[in-house]
Amino acid sequence: MATVTKRDLVNRISNICGLTQNQVFDVIQHTLEEITNDLAKGDTVVMRNFGTFEVKVTKAKIGRNPKDPSKDVPIPPRAVVKFKPGKEMKEKVAPVLPAIQEKESN
């Protein structure tokens, strides 16, 4: 399994759409900025057949210091972004499971 970067996506989309890499980069960058800005306002971002991004609040909890497990470390509540994949994405990703399991067993 490979890591795909923003630059990889720009190159692929540029080749598919016939737009310059700079144009595609600008669209991707602005899209990500708008999604981030909406999430920062507490809004939910829904992209049909892709998925939903939403802000969830984690509860405060007590953790452990790995260097001194006898000491409790308070962990405050915080806002985190959760992603829930859409139906189409789930269906496309599901066949990957056997390949991942095979790779992990080697």
C-alpha positions, -999 to 999 in steps of 0.1 A, spaced: 0 0 0 14 34 -10 11 68 5 -6 93 -19 3 129 -14 -15 161 -24 11 165 -52 2 130 -65 -35 140 -66 -28 172 -84 -8 154 -111 -35 128 -116 -64 152 -117 -44 176 -140 -39 147 -165 -76 137 -163 -91 172 -166 -66 188 -189 -61 217 -165 -27 230 -154 -12 216 -122 -14 251 -107 -51 254 -114 -58 219 -99 -36 227 -69 -55 259 -63 -89 241 -64 -77 213 -41 -61 238 -17 -92 261 -15 -114 230 -11 -94 218 19 -93 253 34 -130 257 31 -136 223 47 -112 232 75 -129 266 80 -164 250 82 -152 224 107 -135 252 128 -169 268 131 -184 236 143 -202 228 110 -206 194 95 -193 189 60 -212 163 39 -200 151 5 -224 126 -9 -210 92 -18 -177 102 -3 -183 108 34 -190 132 63 -166 152 83 -178 164 117 -164 178 149 -168 157 180 -158 165 216 -139 139 235 -145 136 272 -120 145 299 -102 115 312 -73 104 334 -43 90 316 -11 74 327 25 88 325 44 61 306 76 71 324 59 70 359 27 48 357 19 56 393 10 92 385 -23 102 370 -23 127 342 -55 146 335 -64 148 298 -88 177 291 -118 174 267 -109 184 232 -125 188 198 -115 162 172 -125 157 136 -142 124 128 -148 111 93 -176 87 84 -172 72 49 -202 73 25 -218 42 10 -199 44 -23 -166 47 -5 -173 18 18 -182 -4 -12 -150 5 -30 -127 1 0 -142 -32 13 -123 -55 -12 -90 -42 1 -93 -61 34 -78 -94 21 -48 -76 7 -42 -58 40 -46 -89 60 -21 -108 38 4 -79 40 1 -79 79 6 -117 81 39 -115 62 
